[in-house]
């Protein structure tokens, strides 16, 4: 299991260890089945081509899930993901490596909770942020531990 | 600037609620979802390991709610095509969703607005969805934006 971060361990600007994902067409089919999103642009190449796409594309919600994983890994079992926002700005295709990344933008105490705000995003091989967003996690504090 | 598509009549849909839907959360469905997104975290996959954590058992990954679709009130728009894009979501998490929970999902239209896009009017429909458990506790809220053009 990864290390448990405490509120005091982190400073603004801290970069979260990137999460690498290599989505395949098989993963898109699994995700369609597990989520119930059967829009054909995610698994039927002919359908995608007929819709002026260059091939099947990732579900935006799958990229949302990758960012969810980044942040629940970061929060650890003693932390809690409070908020997660994502915007789907550009398409991603299977067969290419993606990185889910994040950086601490703010740390503060609110209603007794030790909160960390982060900027998060999915980055493609060219370094473009196709799916930017933000997240807030509550972390344990060494003072109240 | 006067709206072309989002008329007062269309705006009247704001506040409209969809029928609630009820889901029993199965442990296998959580595990299948975690496998599909490639998340091996034991709290989403392994009941024995999850019991050793403060959650006391398996919980659902943050976007598992995606598998519990809601009834969204239809908004009739006078647009030339039927193109729609998922613009993104804002999630807020209050309580874990656990294997064995009975979750009630309800959506409402929170906002409808229009901007002038390159290809003509673009309409942004904001849908707010709540996921509540069998104890009437709100576990998750989701605010998602659908773009139609």
Boltz contact constraints between the chains, C-beta under 6 A:
constraints:
  - contact:
      token1: [A, 30]
      token2: [B, 36]
      max_distance: 6.0
  - contact:
      token1: [A, 31]
      token2: [B, 36]
      max_distance: 6.0
  - contact:
      token1: [A, 34]
      token2: [B, 32]
      max_distance: 6.0
  - contact:
      token1: [A, 34]
      token2: [B, 33]
      max_distance: 6.0
  - contact:
      token1: [A, 34]
      token2: [B, 36]
      max_distance: 6.0
  - contact:
      token1: [A, 35]
      token2: [B, 66]
      max_distance: 6.0
  - contact:
      token1: [A, 35]
      token2: [B, 67]
      max_distance: 6.0
  - contact:
      token1: [A, 36]
      token2: [B, 67]
      max_distance: 6.0
  - contact:
      token1: [A, 36]
      token2: [B, 69]
      max_distance: 6.0
  - contact:
      token1: [A, 60]
      token2: [B, 86]
      max_distance: 6.0
  - contact:
      token1: [A, 61]
      token2: [B, 66]
      max_distance: 6.0
  - contact:
      token1: [A, 64]
      token2: [B, 63]
      max_distance: 6.0
  - contact:
      token1: [A, 65]
      token2: [B, 37]
      max_distance: 6.0
  - contact:
      token1: [A, 65]
      token2: [B, 63]
      max_distance: 6.0
  - contact:
      token1: [A, 68]
      token2: [B, 61]
      max_distance: 6.0
  - contact:
      token1: [A, 68]
      token2: [B, 62]
      max_distance: 6.0
  - contact:
      token1: [A, 68]
      token2: [B, 63]
      max_distance: 6.0
  - contact:
      token1: [A, 69]
      token2: [B, 39]
      max_distance: 6.0
  - contact:
      token1: [A, 77]
      token2: [B, 53]
      max_distance: 6.0
  - contact:
      token1: [A, 81]
      token2: [B, 62]
      max_distance: 6.0
  - contact:
      token1: [A, 81]
      token2: [B, 93]
      max_distance: 6.0
  - contact:
      token1: [A, 82]
      token2: [B, 93]
      max_distance: 6.0
  - contact:
      token1: [A, 83]
      token2: [B, 92]
      max_distance: 6.0
  - contact:
      token1: [A, 84]
      token2: [B, 91]
      max_distance: 6.0
  - contact:
      token1: [A, 85]
      token2: [B, 90]
      max_distance: 6.0
  - contact:
      token1: [A, 86]
      token2: [B, 88]
      max_distance: 6.0
  - contact:
      token1: [A, 87]
      token2: [B, 88]
      max_distance: 6.0
  - contact:
      token1: [A, 88]
      token2: [B, 86]
      max_distance: 6.0
  - contact:
      token1: [A, 88]
      token2: [B, 88]
      max_distance: 6.0
